[in-house]
Amino acid sequence: MLSKEENERFTRVGPGTIGGKLFRHYWQPIAPKQMLVEKRVMPVRLYGEDLVLFLDESGRMGLVGERCAHRLVKLECGFTNKDGIRCPYHGWTYDGEGRCVDQPGEPAGSTFKDKIRIPAYPVQELAGIVFAYLGPKDKPVPLLPRWNRLVWDNCYRVIAYAIVPCNWLQCMENTPDVMHTMYLHGEYAERWLREHGAADGDASIALAQGFARQIIKHDYGPHKYGLHRAWFIEGQSQKNDTWTSSAPLVFPNTHVTSGSGRHDFGWRIPIDDTHTMQFVLRSFRPGNGVEIPPQKVIPYYEMPVRDEKGNFLSLDTVNGQDFMAWTMQGEIMDRTQERLGDSDRGVIAYRQLLREQLARVEAGQEPINVFHDEAQNECIDLPVPWDRGHAWGFDKDGSYKRGAVTASDRLPPAIAEEIEDLYVEAARRKNLLVGAK
């Protein structure tokens, strides 16, 4: 358990908190780029700060304070032009640096606009994702990390996101809690699926049964980029699996999973103390010589959490099962009341890592995973295990049954079909396609 004081220290992320200072050292996703292209102007909330993201008619992105400096109208109501974002009330216009570049109605030759500036933060795009950095103004802006999943060639990418009504830490502590997979995604999922009409032979049942396989051992420790995680599952061979080639937890808030050519790289981003954005880049690499056409647009979709009556919508999905568990702990879990056992070694190790990095920030040092060296940042390699202990894609013998790689997702049907076609083709090339046309 934690003391009340340390629980507050770990969970609070607003302005002036030590947690907020920690997160402001990092680039974080704030939107799919395609969503911004469609909306042009959209409100963003990050670490308890309200902002507006925009794409101007010159193709430049900007992230600025939410209100016009003139009469404090919210800029999410505005529109863009070639110079930036324009307030709808009196036309004051701001560029991506927060500078006022136009003030209709002021006298010709007036320099008043040159004195006006609103908050602004750097934004960049990578892998179809808009990232923002809200760090200190008095220090060099670090590089946007180029993790290997973000820069791979020949893969099909999809972005999924959800707004989860609870604190970021109970979402993130899911990642070093390996044991939950056997029960939440295994036993519970199979029971729920069968009660709602699923039957033997369904991809969702096969996936749940895979998750339910016995975890024989699991281990945690320091890692260059965060926390080492390894788990050995019944049926694995200890070769390119989650024991011999496991994926670390990337500090502070990124989970990494891989298996059978499907790779998830996801962030648990603090919107404020009681809301988290689950943001996942899913990359599909079926292999077997299948060439994937370059994607002009990275598609995105929203993962459902609750309906208007407060019911959970997607307990047939892995993410939906997680959302239920996280939110049912309350907006901010009271860790003074919990009781941890040996199976919680990963959670305990992650909290120690968080404790250490908060202390570094308090001492005026940078936490880990803040990069300034271009050469180091060209492509940051993370392990890529193939055998994750169950079939979420290709089976153990390399065979494939249509529907396996997109099972337990709420992907838009057209996107799911495109991904399935790639895996079917990969299996055909090896004559290992099972029961599908």
C-alpha positions in Angstrom: 0.0 0.0 0.0 1.0 3.7 -0.2 0.6 6.4 2.3 -2.0 9.1 1.5 0.7 11.6 0.9 2.6 9.4 -1.6 -0.6 8.5 -3.4 -1.3 12.2 -3.9 2.3 12.7 -5.1 2.0 9.9 -7.6 -1.4 10.8 -9.0 -1.7 14.6 -9.1 -0.5 16.1 -12.4 -1.9 19.7 -12.4 0.2 22.9 -12.6 2.7 23.1 -9.7 2.6 19.4 -8.8 5.6 17.2 -8.9 3.8 14.8 -11.2 2.9 17.6 -13.6 6.5 18.7 -13.7 7.6 15.1 -14.5 5.2 14.7 -17.4 6.1 18.1 -18.8 9.5 16.7 -19.6 8.0 14.4 -22.2 6.4 14.6 -25.7 2.9 13.1 -25.5 0.3 12.3 -28.2 -2.7 14.7 -28.2 -4.6 13.7 -31.4 -4.5 11.6 -34.5 -3.2 13.9 -37.3 -6.2 12.9 -39.5 -8.6 14.0 -36.9 -6.9 17.4 -36.9 -7.1 17.6 -40.7 -10.8 17.0 -40.5 -11.6 19.4 -37.6 -8.9 22.1 -38.2 -9.6 23.4 -34.7 -10.0 21.3 -31.6 -9.8 21.7 -27.8 -7.2 19.8 -26.0 -6.7 19.3 -22.2 -3.4 18.0 -20.9 -2.1 17.9 -17.3 -5.1 20.0 -16.3 -4.3 22.8 -18.8 -6.9 23.8 -21.4 -5.5 24.4 -24.9 -6.5 24.6 -28.6 -4.9 22.6 -31.3 -5.2 24.0 -34.9 -4.0 23.4 -38.5 -3.8 26.6 -40.4 -4.4 27.0 -44.2 -0.6 27.1 -44.8 -0.4 23.5 -43.3 1.2 24.5 -40.0 0.1 23.1 -36.7 -0.2 25.1 -33.5 -1.1 24.5 -29.9 -2.0 27.6 -28.0 -3.9 28.8 -24.9 -7.6 28.3 -25.0 -8.7 32.0 -24.9 -8.1 35.0 -27.0 -6.2 37.7 -25.1 -8.7 40.4 -26.1 -12.1 39.5 -24.6 -11.2 35.9 -23.5 -13.4 34.1 -26.0 -12.5 30.5 -26.4 -10.5 29.9 -29.5 -12.0 26.5 -30.1 -14.9 28.6 -31.6 -12.5 30.2 -34.0 -11.4 29.3 -37.5 -8.0 29.2 -39.3 -6.6 31.2 -42.1 -3.1 31.2 -43.8 -1.6 33.0 -40.8 -3.0 31.0 -37.9 -6.1 30.8 -35.8 -8.6 33.6 -35.8 -10.9 34.6 -32.9 -14.6 34.7 -34.1 -15.5 37.7 -31.9 -13.2 40.5 -33.2 -10.8 38.7 -35.6 -7.6 38.7 -33.5 -5.3 36.1 -35.1 -2.6 34.0 -33.5 0.2 32.0 -35.0 1.7 28.7 -33.7 4.0 30.6 -31.4 1.1 32.3 -29.7 1.9 35.7 -31.2 -0.9 38.0 -32.2 -0.4 38.6 -35.9 -3.5 40.5 -36.8 -5.9 42.9 -35.0 -8.7 44.1 -37.3 -10.1 47.4 -36.2 -6.9 48.8 -34.7 -5.4 51.9 -36.3 -3.1 51.5 -39.3 0.5 51.3 -38.1 -0.5 50.2 -34.6 2.1 48.1 -32.8 -0.4 46.9 -30.2 -0.5 43.4 -31.6 3.3 43.1 -31.1 2.7 43.3 -27.3 0.1 40.5 -27.3 1.0 36.8 -26.8 -0.8 33.8 -25.5 0.6 30.5 -24.2 1.9 28.2 -27.0 3.7 24.9 -27.1 5.6 22.9 -29.7 3.8 20.2 -31.7 5.2 17.6 -34.2 3.8 14.8 -36.2 5.2 11.3 -36.3 3.4 8.1 -37.5 0.2 9.9 -38.0 0.2 11.2 -34.4 0.3 14.8 -33.3 2.6 15.1 -30.3 2.9 18.0 -27.9 5.6 19.2 -25.5 4.6 21.3 -22.5 8.0 21.5 -20.9 10.0 24.3 -19.3 10.6 27.3 -21.5 14.0 27.9 -20.0 15.5 24.6 -21.2 16.1 23.2 -24.7 13.2 21.3 -26.1 14.1 17.6 -26.2 13.8 15.4 -29.4 10.6 13.7 -30.1 11.6 10.0 -29.4 11.6 7.8 -32.5 10.7 4.5 -31.0 11.1 1.7 -33.5 7.3 1.1 -33.7 6.8 4.7 -34.8 9.3 4.5 -37.7 9.0 1.0 -39.1 8.6 0.5 -42.8 6.2 -1.9 -44.4 3.5 -2.0 -41.7 -0.2 -1.1 -41.6 -0.9 1.4 -38.8 -4.1 2.3 -37.0 -4.6 4.7 -34.1 -7.1 3.9 -31.4 -8.0 6.2 -28.5 -10.4 6.5 -25.6 -11.1 9.0 -22.8 -11.2 7.0 -19.6 -12.7 8.6 -16.5 -10.1 7.8 -13.9 -6.5 8.7 -12.9 -3.6 7.9 -15.2 -1.8 5.7 -12.7 -4.4 3.0 -12.3 -4.4 2.7 -16.1 -0.6 2.5 -16.2 -0.2 0.1 -13.3 -2.1 -2.4 -15.6 1.1 -2.8 -17.6 3.4 -4.3 -15.0 0.4 -6.4 -13.6 0.9 -9.4 -15.9 -1.3 -11.7 -13.8 -4.5 -9.8 -14.6 -4.3 -11.2 -18.2 -5.2 -14.7 -17.0 -8.3 -13.7 -15.3 -9.7 -10.4 -16.7 -8.8 -11.2 -20.4 -9.0 -14.9 -20.0 -11.5 -16.5 -17.5 -13.7 -13.4 -17.1 -13.7 -12.6 -20.9 -14.6 -16.2 -21.9 -17.5 -16.3 -19.4 -18.8 -12.9 -20.6 -18.5 -13.8 -24.2 -20.3 -17.1 -23.8 -23.1 -15.5 -21.9 -23.5 -13.1 -24.8 -23.7 -15.7 -27.5 -20.1 -16.5 -28.5 -19.3 -20.2 -29.1 -16.3 -22.5 -29.7 -14.6 -21.7 -32.9 -15.1 -17.9 -32.5 -11.9 -15.9 -32.7 -12.9 -14.1 -29.5 -13.3 -17.3 -27.6 -9.9 -18.6 -28.9 -8.3 -15.4 -27.8 -9.8 -15.5 -24.3 -8.6 -19.1 -23.9 -5.2 -18.1 -25.0 -5.0 -15.3 -22.4 -6.2 -17.9 -19.7 -3.1 -20.0 -20.2 -1.0 -20.4 -17.0 1.7 -17.9 -16.4 4.5 -20.1 -15.1 6.8 -17.3 -14.0 7.2 -13.6 -14.3 10.1 -11.2 -13.6 10.8 -7.5 -13.4 13.8 -5.2 -13.0 15.6 -2.1 -14.2 15.6 -1.5 -18.0 17.4 1.2 -20.0 14.1 2.7 -20.9 12.0 1.9 -17.9 11.0 -1.4 -16.4 12.0 -4.9 -17.6 9.0 -7.2 -17.9 9.3 -10.9 -18.7 6.7 -13.7 -18.4 6.8 -17.3 -19.4 3.4 -18.8 -20.4 2.4 -22.4 -20.6 3.2 -23.7 -24.1 6.0 -21.2 -24.9 9.4 -22.5 -26.0 11.6 -19.8 -24.4 12.6 -18.7 -27.9 11.6 -15.2 -29.2 8.8 -15.2 -26.7 7.7 -13.0 -23.8 10.3 -14.5 -21.5 13.4 -14.4 -23.8 12.5 -11.2 -25.7 10.0 -9.4 -23.6 8.9 -5.8 -24.1 9.7 -3.3 -21.4 7.4 -0.7 -19.9 8.7 2.5 -21.4 8.8 5.2 -18.7 6.7 7.1 -17.8 3.5 5.9 -19.4 4.0 3.7 -22.4 3.1 0.0 -22.8 4.6 -2.2 -25.5 3.1 -5.5 -26.7 4.0 -7.7 -29.6 3.1 -11.1 -31.0 2.3 -12.8 -34.3 3.0 -9.7 -36.3 0.7 -7.5 -34.3 2.3 -4.7 -32.3 0.6 -2.2 -29.9 2.5 0.9 -28.6 0.3 2.8 -26.2 0.3 5.8 -23.9 -1.8 6.5 -20.8 -1.9 10.3 -21.0 -3.0 12.4 -18.0 -5.7 14.8 -19.2 -6.2 15.9 -15.6 -6.3 14.1 -12.2 -9.4 12.1 -13.0 -9.3 11.6 -16.7 -6.8 9.7 -18.9 -6.5 9.4 -22.7 -5.7 5.8 -23.7 -3.9 6.3 -27.0 -2.6 3.3 -29.0 -0.7 3.0 -32.2 -1.4 -0.5 -33.6 1.1 -1.7 -36.2 0.5 -4.9 -38.2 3.4 -6.6 -40.0 2.3 -10.0 -41.4 5.6 -10.8 -43.0 6.0 -13.7 -45.5 7.0 -11.2 -48.2 3.7 -9.3 -48.1 4.3 -5.7 -49.2 2.1 -3.2 -47.6 1.3 -0.1 -49.7 2.3 3.2 -48.1 -0.5 4.8 -46.1 -1.3 8.3 -47.2 -3.5 8.6 -44.1 -3.2 6.8 -40.8 -6.8 5.9 -39.9 -8.2 6.3 -36.4 -11.1 5.2 -34.3 -12.5 5.8 -30.8 -12.7 2.9 -28.4 -16.0 2.9 -26.6 -16.0 3.1 -22.8 -19.5 3.7 -21.5 -22.9 4.4 -23.0 -25.3 7.2 -22.0 -26.7 5.1 -19.2 -23.2 4.4 -17.7 -23.1 0.8 -19.0 -19.8 -0.6 -20.3 -20.0 -0.9 -24.0 -17.1 -3.1 -25.1 -16.5 -6.0 -22.6 -16.0 -8.2 -25.7 -12.7 -6.3 -26.2 -9.4 -6.4 -24.3 -9.4 -2.7 -23.9 -13.0 -2.6 -22.8 -12.2 -5.1 -20.1 -9.3 -3.0 -18.9 -11.5 0.2 -18.9 -14.0 -1.6 -16.6 -11.3 -2.6 -14.1 -9.6 0.8 -14.1 -12.7 2.9 -13.6 -14.2 0.5 -11.0 -11.2 1.4 -8.8 -12.7 4.9 -8.5 -11.5 8.3 -10.0 -8.3 8.1 -8.0 -7.7 4.8 -6.3 -7.2 4.9 -2.5 -3.9 2.9 -2.3 -3.9 3.2 1.5 -6.5 0.5 1.5 -5.0 -2.0 -1.0 -3.2 -5.2 -0.1 -0.4 -6.3 -2.5 1.0 -9.8 -2.7 4.0 -11.5 -4.4 2.1 -11.5 -7.7 2.2 -7.7 -7.6 6.0 -7.4 -7.9 5.7 -5.6 -11.2 3.4 -2.9 -9.7 5.8 -2.5 -6.8 8.8 -2.2 -9.1 7.0 0.4 -11.2 6.2 2.5 -8.2 9.8 2.4 -7.1 10.8 3.6 -10.6 8.3 6.4 -10.4 9.5 7.4 -7.0 13.1 7.6 -8.2 12.3 9.7 -11.3 10.1 12.1 -9.3 13.1 12.6 -7.0 15.3 13.4 -10.0 12.9 16.0 -11.2 12.8 17.6 -7.7 16.6 17.7 -7.8 16.5 19.7 -11.0 17.6 16.7 -13.2 16.0 15.3 -16.3 14.2 11.9 -15.9 15.0 9.0 -18.2 13.9 8.9 -21.8 14.5 12.6 -22.5 16.6 12.6 -25.6 18.9 15.3 -27.1 21.2 13.3 -29.3 20.1 13.0 -32.9 22.2 9.9 -33.6 20.8 8.1 -30.6 17.3 9.1 -31.6 17.3 7.9 -35.2 15.5 4.7 -34.3 15.2 3.6 -30.6 15.1 -0.2 -30.6 12.8 -2.1 -28.3 12.4 -5.9 -28.3 9.9 -7.5 -30.7 8.8 -10.9 -29.4 6.8 -13.1 -31.8 5.3 -15.7 -29.5 3.1 -14.0 -26.9 1.7 -17.3 -25.6 -1.6 -17.2 -27.5 -2.9 -16.7 -31.0 -3.6 -13.1 -31.6 -2.6 -13.4 -35.3 -0.7 -16.4 -36.6 -1.0 -19.7 -34.6 2.0 -21.6 -33.2 2.6 -23.5 -36.5 2.4 -20.4 -38.6 -1.2 -21.1 -39.8 -3.8 -18.3 -39.9 -7.6 -18.3 -39.5 -9.3 -15.2 -40.8 -10.4 -12.9 -37.9 -7.6 -13.9 -35.5 -5.5 -10.7 -35.7 -8.4 -8.3 -35.3 -10.3 -10.4 -32.7 -11.4 -8.4 -29.6 -11.1 -5.0 -31.3 -13.8 -2.6 -32.4 -12.0 -1.7 -35.6 -14.1 -0.1 -38.3 -15.1 -3.0 -40.6 -13.3 -1.6 -43.7 -10.1 -1.3 -41.8 -10.4 -4.7 -40.2 -11.0 -6.3 -43.7 -7.8 -4.6 -45.1 -5.7 -5.9 -42.2 -7.2 -9.4 -42.5 -6.5 -9.5 -46.2 -2.9 -8.9 -45.5 -2.7 -11.8 -43.0 -4.6 -14.1 -45.3 -2.2 -13.3 -48.1 0.8 -14.0 -45.8 -0.7 -17.4 -44.8 -1.5 -18.3 -48.5 2.1 -17.7 -49.4 3.1 -20.4 -46.9 0.0 -22.6 -47.7 -1.0 -22.2 -44.0 -4.5 -20.6 -44.4 -7.1 -22.4 -42.3 -10.8 -22.5 -43.0 -11.1 -19.1 -44.8 -11.5 -17.9 -48.3 
